[in-house]
Amino acid sequence: MLGSQIIDLNRSIAGADIGVPEIRTFGFASFQQAVPTTDSWSSHRGPELVFMLEGEACWELEDELLVPVSGGQFVLFPAEKAHRIVNGLYPPSQSFWMVMAGPGHAPPALLTADGLRDFQNYLGKRGLTHDIEPNCQTAIRELAELIDDPRIYTGSALLIAEIRAKLHVVLIEAWKAQDKRLGERHNSEVVEEFLQLLHGDPYAELNIGDVAGELGYSRGYLHDRFRKEVGMSPSDYAQRLRIKRCCQRLTATEESVTDIAIEFGFGSSQYFSRVFRKYVGTTPSEYRSQMLIREH
């Protein structure tokens, strides 16, 4: 999760402090290089929204499904849905995050009570990615400047009003994006079948074209549906999943990088390192060292 695990690294603001109790906390995160984090699962009584401004990140849900988010996209994590950043590293990125309050908070200030209930009820059973509309991106950029304004420490009523207005824009745009996807909250049959095959065998090296044919679809159809519903191509998803499992092996065993590379079908440690750096931001050896330092 991007929010609560990095409050000690990036400044955040409690919604109640500016009169918006429906938002538990919000803030910005900026990493110039990969930063180790905990591997613990996080969930909240209210939904979480993460807007990726630059770079990309990937989260894992409890059932091992991956949720990638690239610059210009945002993701909605429903209330009580456990999730964590994949591989235990925040990649170089810039993002804005918002954790909504759960049931029992004071009356909302930005939305009506019915509107807030509808917004939260609309969220699907898993995190869904959407494009950030231009006016939403503008509001987020302006928020970044506003919360760095020194007047925030004096409780400037005008500054707080501006922050509340920008937060309102962000919430409405997220609601509109989710509303457009209500009819597609669940993956189509071809995507579900492909995910079942992929997650069923951790060592499987699936040929996307062959799998599509076995499922009765063309490679192009599988590719298009998967990218639309999951946010990346089937081959990219499969590679990320394989890298995630390599990360688990690197931290849980003392096997050599070469042995792990061969076991997971990379052919050589050199090729493994190139692919690993692409998705994790470090080499396998550097990753293992970072994780060992973190644990001690």
Phi, psi and chi 1 to 4 in degrees:
 res  aa     phi    psi   chi1   chi2   chi3   chi4
   1 MET       -  141.7 -163.1  -84.9  -68.5      -
   2 LEU   -85.6  -28.5 -167.4   61.1      -      -
   3 GLY   -75.6  -78.3      -      -      -      -
   4 SER   -67.1  -24.7   62.0      -      -      -
   5 GLN   -76.6   -8.9  -67.9  179.3  -10.4      -
   6 ILE  -124.5   15.3   59.1  168.9      -      -
   7 ILE   -60.5  -31.1  -72.5  177.5      -      -
   8 ASP   -76.0  -12.1   57.6  -26.8      -      -
   9 LEU  -103.9  -26.3  -59.9  175.7      -      -
  10 ASN  -136.7  137.6  -67.6  -97.1      -      -
  11 ARG   -65.4  139.9 -174.6  159.0   59.3   89.7
  12 SER  -132.2  165.7   63.3      -      -      -
  13 ILE  -129.0  135.3  -64.3  175.7      -      -
  14 ALA   -81.2  132.6      -      -      -      -
  15 GLY   -58.5  -37.7      -      -      -      -
  16 ALA   -61.4  -27.4      -      -      -      -
  17 ASP   -70.7  -18.7  -69.7  -15.9      -      -
  18 ILE  -119.0   19.2   59.4  170.7      -      -
  19 GLY    80.5   23.7      -      -      -      -
  20 VAL  -126.7   76.3  -73.5      -      -      -
  21 PRO   -65.1  -16.2   24.6  -35.0      -      -
  22 GLU   -71.7  -14.1   64.8  -93.1   43.5      -
  23 ILE  -105.3  116.5  -60.2  177.0      -      -
  24 ARG   -67.7  -48.1 -162.4 -174.4   87.4 -174.8
  25 THR  -163.1  156.1 -174.5      -      -      -
  26 PHE  -151.6  161.0   65.2   93.2      -      -
  27 GLY   178.3 -177.0      -      -      -      -
  28 PHE  -116.5  149.2  -73.4   84.9      -      -
  29 ALA  -129.0  133.1      -      -      -      -
  30 SER  -138.3  120.5  179.1      -      -      -
  31 PHE  -124.2  123.4  -60.1  108.7      -      -
  32 GLN   -82.5  -20.5  -60.3  -57.8  -46.0      -
  33 GLN  -145.9  167.4   58.4 -174.2   13.0      -
  34 ALA   -61.4  134.9      -      -      -      -
  35 VAL  -122.9  122.5  177.3      -      -      -
  36 PRO   -64.3  144.1  -19.8   32.4      -      -
  37 THR  -134.5 -176.2 -177.4      -      -      -
  38 THR   -79.1  161.8   68.8      -      -      -
  39 ASP   -99.0    7.9  -79.4  -27.2      -      -
  40 SER   -72.4  148.7   59.0      -      -      -
  41 TRP   -79.2  143.7  -66.7   98.3      -      -
  42 SER  -126.0  144.2  -64.6      -      -      -
  43 SER  -150.9  161.0   62.1      -      -      -
  44 HIS  -133.7  158.5  -52.9  -75.9      -      -
  45 ARG   -69.3  -22.2  -62.4 -178.6   65.4 -151.1
  46 GLY  -118.8  166.9      -      -      -      -
  47 PRO   -66.4  161.5  -15.5   29.3      -      -
  48 GLU  -123.5  139.6 -179.9 -179.0    7.5      -
  49 LEU  -121.4  132.4  -60.0   83.5      -      -
  50 VAL  -126.3  121.3 -179.1      -      -      -
  51 PHE  -106.4  112.9  -62.5   80.2      -      -
  52 MET   -87.2  113.8 -168.0   62.3   54.0      -
  53 LEU   -87.7  -40.8  -55.7  176.0      -      -
  54 GLU  -143.8  152.0  -64.5 -179.1   12.0      -
  55 GLY    79.9 -156.8      -      -      -      -
  56 GLU  -155.7  158.6   67.4  170.2   28.9      -
  57 ALA  -147.2  163.7      -      -      -      -
  58 CYS  -139.8  131.1 -171.2      -      -      -
  59 TRP  -108.3  159.5  -79.3  -95.9      -      -
  60 GLU  -117.9  135.5  177.0 -175.9    5.2      -
  61 LEU   -96.7  170.3  -55.4 -176.1      -      -
  62 GLU   -56.5  -33.1  -76.1 -179.0  -60.1      -
  63 ASP   -89.0   18.7   43.6   14.1      -      -
  64 GLU    74.2    3.2 -155.9 -175.0   26.6      -
  65 LEU   -67.6  143.0  -73.5  170.8      -      -
  66 LEU  -101.6  143.7  -55.3 -178.5      -      -
  67 VAL  -126.9   99.2 -179.4      -      -      -
  68 PRO   -86.5  145.4   33.2  -33.8      -      -
  69 VAL  -136.6  122.2 -172.1      -      -      -
  70 SER  -105.8  165.0  -60.1      -      -      -
  71 GLY   -52.6  130.7      -      -      -      -
  72 GLY    93.9    4.2      -      -      -      -
  73 GLN  -124.0  161.4  -65.8 -178.1  -41.5      -
  74 PHE  -135.3  160.6   72.1   96.8      -      -
  75 VAL  -127.7  144.7   62.1      -      -      -
  76 LEU  -112.8  119.8  -61.4  165.3      -      -
  77 PHE  -102.4  116.7  -67.3  108.2      -      -
  78 PRO   -62.3  159.5  -22.5   34.6      -      -
  79 ALA   -57.6  141.0      -      -      -      -
  80 GLU    68.3    6.8  -52.0  -66.5  -10.3      -
  81 LYS   -88.8  111.3 -175.0   65.7  175.7 -178.9
  82 ALA   -69.3  137.4      -      -      -      -
  83 HIS  -156.6  161.4   54.9  -75.1      -      -
  84 ARG  -155.9  158.6   63.2 -178.9  178.2 -177.4
  85 ILE   -68.6  135.2 -159.4   76.1      -      -
  86 VAL   -74.0  145.5   74.9      -      -      -
  87 ASN    70.5    0.5  -57.2  -32.1      -      -
  88 GLY    74.5   16.5      -      -      -      -
  89 LEU  -133.9  129.8  -76.8  178.8      -      -
  90 TYR   -81.0  123.3  -70.0  114.2      -      -
  91 PRO   -77.1  166.0   29.2  -34.2      -      -
  92 PRO   -55.8  123.7  -24.5   34.9      -      -
  93 SER  -171.7  166.2   59.2      -      -      -
  94 GLN  -130.7  132.3  -69.0 -175.0    2.7      -
  95 SER  -151.4  161.4   57.6      -      -      -
  96 PHE  -120.1  133.5  169.2   69.5      -      -
  97 TRP  -130.4  154.8   53.6  -90.4      -      -
  98 MET  -147.3  124.7  179.1 -170.8  -56.2      -
  99 VAL  -108.4  120.9  178.3      -      -      -
 100 MET   -80.3  150.7  -54.7  -62.6  -68.4      -
 101 ALA   -72.9  153.6      -      -      -      -
 102 GLY   -87.3 -169.8      -      -      -      -
 103 PRO   -59.9  149.0  -22.2   33.2      -      -
 104 GLY    96.2   -0.6      -      -      -      -
 105 HIS   -76.6  170.2   59.3   75.8      -      -
 106 ALA   -62.7  162.9      -      -      -      -
 107 PRO   -52.5  136.4  -27.1   35.6      -      -
 108 PRO   -65.2  154.7   25.8  -35.0      -      -
 109 ALA  -109.9  -27.4      -      -      -      -
 110 LEU   -91.9  -33.5  -61.8  178.7      -      -
 111 LEU  -123.4  160.6  -57.9  174.5      -      -
 112 THR   -69.8  163.0   65.9      -      -      -
 113 ALA   -59.0  -42.9      -      -      -      -
 114 ASP   -66.4  -40.3  -71.9  -16.7      -      -
 115 GLY   -63.6  -42.7      -      -      -      -
 116 LEU   -65.0  -40.7 -179.6   63.7      -      -
 117 ARG   -62.3  -45.1 -176.2 -164.3   63.0 -121.6
 118 ASP   -63.4  -43.4  -72.8  -12.6      -      -
 119 PHE   -58.1  -46.9  168.9   65.0      -      -
 120 GLN   -72.1  -34.3  -62.6 -166.2    9.7      -
 121 ASN   -70.8  -23.5  -73.5  -17.4      -      -
 122 TYR   -71.8  -19.4  -80.6  174.7      -      -
 123 LEU   -65.7  142.1  -57.8 -174.5      -      -
 124 GLY   -76.8 -172.2      -      -      -      -
 125 LYS   -82.6   -9.4  -65.7 -177.3  178.2 -179.4
 126 ARG  -141.4  164.9   66.7  178.9   59.7  161.6
 127 GLY   -62.8  134.7      -      -      -      -
 128 LEU  -121.2  136.0  -66.6  175.4      -      -
 129 THR   -95.9  148.8   55.8      -      -      -
 130 HIS  -143.1  160.9  -51.2  -85.0      -      -
 131 ASP   -78.0  144.0  -68.0  -26.4      -      -
 132 ILE   -86.6  119.9  -53.7  174.8      -      -
 133 GLU   -69.3  152.5  -65.6  -61.6  -36.0      -
 134 PRO   -53.7  -43.2  -28.3   36.4      -      -
 135 ASN   -68.7  -27.7   57.4  -31.1      -      -
 136 CYS   -71.4  -42.1 -174.2      -      -      -
 137 GLN   -60.5  -40.8  -69.1 -161.0   41.2      -
 138 THR   -62.2  -44.9  -61.6      -      -      -
 139 ALA   -60.9  -39.6      -      -      -      -
 140 ILE   -68.1  -42.0  -69.0  172.8      -      -
 141 ARG   -62.0  -40.2  -63.2  -70.2 -175.1 -174.8
 142 GLU   -68.8  -34.4  -68.5  173.2  -13.7      -
 143 LEU   -60.6  -40.9  -95.1  174.1      -      -
 144 ALA   -58.7  -39.8      -      -      -      -
 145 GLU   -72.2  -39.2  -63.8  179.5    4.5      -
 146 LEU   -65.4  -42.6  -69.7  170.9      -      -
 147 ILE   -76.4   -9.6   67.8  173.3      -      -
 148 ASP   -93.4   -2.3  -79.7  -22.0      -      -
 149 ASP   -71.0  126.0 -168.9  -42.8      -      -
 150 PRO   -56.9  -22.8  -23.6   33.7      -      -
 151 ARG   -63.8  -15.4  -68.5  178.6  -62.0  158.6
 152 ILE   -64.6  -27.7 -161.3  168.6      -      -
 153 TYR   -76.2  -17.0  -61.5  107.7      -      -
 154 THR   -98.4    0.6   64.9      -      -      -
 155 GLY    71.2   34.6      -      -      -      -
 156 SER   -54.0  119.9  166.8      -      -      -
 157 ALA   -63.8  -38.0      -      -      -      -
 158 LEU   -66.6  -44.4  176.0   58.0      -      -
 159 LEU   -62.1  -43.7  179.5   62.3      -      -
 160 ILE   -63.3  -39.0  -70.4  174.6      -      -
 161 ALA   -63.3  -38.9      -      -      -      -
 162 GLU   -65.1  -43.3  -72.0 -176.0  -82.9      -
 163 ILE   -62.3  -44.8  -68.7  174.3      -      -
 164 ARG   -60.5  -40.6  -73.2  163.2   52.8  119.1
 165 ALA   -63.0  -42.1      -      -      -      -
 166 LYS   -68.4  -39.0  -57.6  -54.0  177.3 -174.0
 167 LEU   -63.1  -36.5  -71.8  171.1      -      -
 168 HIS   -62.9  -43.3 -175.7 -103.0      -      -
 169 VAL   -59.8  -45.0  171.0      -      -      -
 170 VAL   -61.4  -45.6  172.3      -      -      -
 171 LEU   -63.6  -43.9  -80.6  178.4      -      -
 172 ILE   -63.9  -42.0  -67.2  -60.4      -      -
 173 GLU   -66.2  -37.5  -70.2  -59.6  -36.4      -
 174 ALA   -65.6  -40.2      -      -      -      -
 175 TRP   -62.8  -45.3 -172.9   -2.6      -      -
 176 LYS   -62.5  -42.0  -73.5  163.8   61.6  177.4
 177 ALA   -64.5  -41.7      -      -      -      -
 178 GLN   -66.4  -37.9  178.9   67.1   22.7      -
 179 ASP   -61.6  -35.4 -169.8   52.1      -      -
 180 LYS   -66.7  -25.1  -67.2  177.8 -177.7  177.5
 181 ARG   -99.7    6.1  -70.5  -77.7  -64.1  -86.1
 182 LEU   -56.5  -36.8  -79.8  178.0      -      -
 183 GLY   -76.3   -6.5      -      -      -      -
 184 GLU  -126.9   29.9  -60.4 -179.2   -1.6      -
 185 ARG   -63.6  -31.4  -78.0 -175.2  -59.1  172.5
 186 HIS  -105.1  143.7  -56.0  -69.0      -      -
 187 ASN   -64.5  147.3  -71.6  -26.0      -      -
 188 SER   -67.7  167.7   60.9      -      -      -
 189 GLU   -60.3  -40.8 -176.2  175.8   -6.8      -
 190 VAL   -65.4  -37.2   61.4      -      -      -
 191 VAL   -69.4  -43.5  172.5      -      -      -
 192 GLU   -61.3  -41.9  -69.4  -71.1   -2.4      -
 193 GLU   -66.6  -40.2  -69.2  177.0  -17.5      -
 194 PHE   -64.5  -42.3  176.5   77.8      -      -
 195 LEU   -63.8  -38.9  -72.1  172.7      -      -
 196 GLN   -63.1  -42.7  -71.0  175.0   10.7      -
 197 LEU   -63.1  -44.3  -74.8  172.7      -      -
 198 LEU   -67.8  -44.2 -169.2   61.3      -      -
 199 HIS   -79.6  -16.8  -74.5  -89.0      -      -
 200 GLY   -72.9  -27.1      -      -      -      -
 201 ASP  -132.0  105.8 -176.1   -3.9      -      -
 202 PRO   -65.2  -16.4   22.8  -33.1      -      -
 203 TYR  -107.1    4.3  -60.1   99.6      -      -
 204 ALA   -66.8  134.9      -      -      -      -
 205 GLU  -110.7   88.3  -65.7 -177.3   48.0      -
 206 LEU   -83.0  134.3  -57.8  178.6      -      -
 207 ASN   -87.6  117.1 -180.0  -73.0      -      -
 208 ILE   -58.9  -41.9  -53.9  -57.1      -      -
 209 GLY   -63.4  -43.5      -      -      -      -
 210 ASP   -64.2  -42.6  -68.4  -15.4      -      -
 211 VAL   -63.2  -43.7  171.6      -      -      -
 212 ALA   -58.7  -42.9      -      -      -      -
 213 GLY   -63.3  -41.3      -      -      -      -
 214 GLU   -63.4  -32.7  -68.2  174.5    7.5      -
 215 LEU   -84.4   -5.6  -62.8  176.8      -      -
 216 GLY    88.0   23.7      -      -      -      -
 217 TYR  -130.2  163.9  -57.4   92.5      -      -
 218 SER   -81.7  157.7   68.8      -      -      -
 219 ARG   -58.5  -41.8  178.0 -171.7  177.0   93.4
 220 GLY   -62.6  -40.2      -      -      -      -
 221 TYR   -66.1  -45.0  179.7   78.9      -      -
 222 LEU   -60.1  -45.0  171.1   59.9      -      -
 223 HIS   -60.1  -47.3 -176.7  -81.3      -      -
 224 ASP   -65.9  -45.1  -69.1  -15.5      -      -
 225 ARG   -66.4  -41.1  -67.5  -58.0  -52.4  174.5
 226 PHE   -65.9  -44.8 -160.9   90.4      -      -
 227 ARG   -63.5  -39.2  178.3  173.8  -73.3  -78.0
 228 LYS   -67.6  -40.3  179.4  178.2 -179.2 -179.7
 229 GLU   -91.0  -30.1  -63.2  174.2   24.1      -
 230 VAL  -106.3  -26.9 -179.0      -      -      -
 231 GLY   101.2    4.4      -      -      -      -
 232 MET  -155.1  169.8   67.4  176.5   91.2      -
 233 SER   -74.4  158.9   69.3      -      -      -
 234 PRO   -58.2  -41.3  -23.0   33.2      -      -
 235 SER   -67.6  -37.1   57.0      -      -      -
 236 ASP   -65.7  -41.9 -169.5   21.6      -      -
 237 TYR   -61.8  -45.8 -173.5   98.7      -      -
 238 ALA   -61.1  -39.7      -      -      -      -
 239 GLN   -67.5  -41.1 -166.6   77.2  -68.2      -
 240 ARG   -62.5  -40.5  -74.5 -179.7 -175.3  -88.0
 241 LEU   -65.4  -39.7 -174.5   60.5      -      -
 242 ARG   -65.4  -41.4 -173.0  159.2   55.5  146.9
 243 ILE   -64.4  -40.0  -71.1  -65.3      -      -
 244 LYS   -59.2  -41.0 -174.9 -170.2   82.1   71.0
 245 ARG   -71.0  -31.6  -72.1  162.1  172.1  166.2
 246 CYS   -65.8  -39.0  -71.1      -      -      -
 247 CYS   -60.3  -42.3  -73.9      -      -      -
 248 GLN   -61.7  -39.6  -65.9  172.1  -26.0      -
 249 ARG   -69.2  -37.5 -169.9   63.6   60.7   84.9
 250 LEU   -63.6  -36.6  -75.3  165.3      -      -
 251 THR   -88.8  -23.9   54.9      -      -      -
 252 ALA   -95.8  -14.3      -      -      -      -
 253 THR  -133.9  172.8   74.1      -      -      -
 254 GLU  -107.0   17.0  -63.8 -177.6   -3.8      -
 255 GLU   -58.5  146.5  -69.1 -179.7   69.8      -
 256 SER   -69.0  157.1   70.1      -      -      -
 257 VAL   -60.0  -39.1  170.8      -      -      -
 258 THR   -63.5  -43.6  -61.1      -      -      -
 259 ASP   -63.0  -41.0  -73.5  -14.9      -      -
 260 ILE   -66.9  -40.3  -66.9  174.0      -      -
 261 ALA   -60.2  -46.5      -      -      -      -
 262 ILE   -66.5  -42.5  -61.2  -59.2      -      -
 263 GLU   -60.1  -36.2 -177.8  177.2   -3.0      -
 264 PHE   -97.2   15.0  -78.8   88.4      -      -
 265 GLY    80.3   25.2      -      -      -      -
 266 PHE   -88.6  -12.2  -75.9   97.7      -      -
 267 GLY    86.8  -45.7      -      -      -      -
 268 SER  -150.9  157.8   70.4      -      -      -
 269 SER   -69.0  -29.4   58.4      -      -      -
 270 GLN   -66.0  -46.4  -67.4   80.0    8.9      -
 271 TYR   -66.0  -40.9  174.9   60.9      -      -
 272 PHE   -57.2  -44.7  176.5   43.1      -      -
 273 SER   -63.5  -39.6  -67.4      -      -      -
 274 ARG   -64.4  -45.0  -71.7 -161.8  -58.7  -87.6
 275 VAL   -67.6  -41.4  175.6      -      -      -
 276 PHE   -60.7  -44.9 -165.1   93.7      -      -
 277 ARG   -63.5  -36.0  179.4 -178.6  -72.9  -81.8
 278 LYS   -59.1  -41.4  172.8 -175.4  175.1 -177.8
 279 TYR   -95.3  -27.5  -72.0  104.4      -      -
 280 VAL  -107.9  -26.5 -175.8      -      -      -
 281 GLY    94.1   -1.4      -      -      -      -
 282 THR  -140.5  170.2   67.1      -      -      -
 283 THR   -79.9  163.8   66.9      -      -      -
 284 PRO   -57.5  -41.1  -27.2   36.0      -      -
 285 SER   -65.5  -42.5  -63.0      -      -      -
 286 GLU   -64.1  -39.5  -69.5  168.8  -15.9      -
 287 TYR   -62.2  -46.8  175.2   82.6      -      -
 288 ARG   -59.5  -42.0  174.9  175.8  -91.4  169.1
 289 SER   -65.5  -43.2  -63.8      -      -      -
 290 GLN   -61.7  -40.4  -75.5 -178.6  -58.3      -
 291 MET   -68.9  -36.1  -66.1  -60.2  104.3      -
 292 LEU   -66.6  -41.1  -71.0  174.5      -      -
 293 ILE   -63.6  -42.6  -68.0  172.6      -      -
 294 ARG   -61.3  -40.4 -175.3 -165.1   65.1 -177.2
 295 GLU   -72.7  -19.8  -68.1  173.5    0.0      -
 296 HIS  -109.3      -  -66.2   87.6      -      -
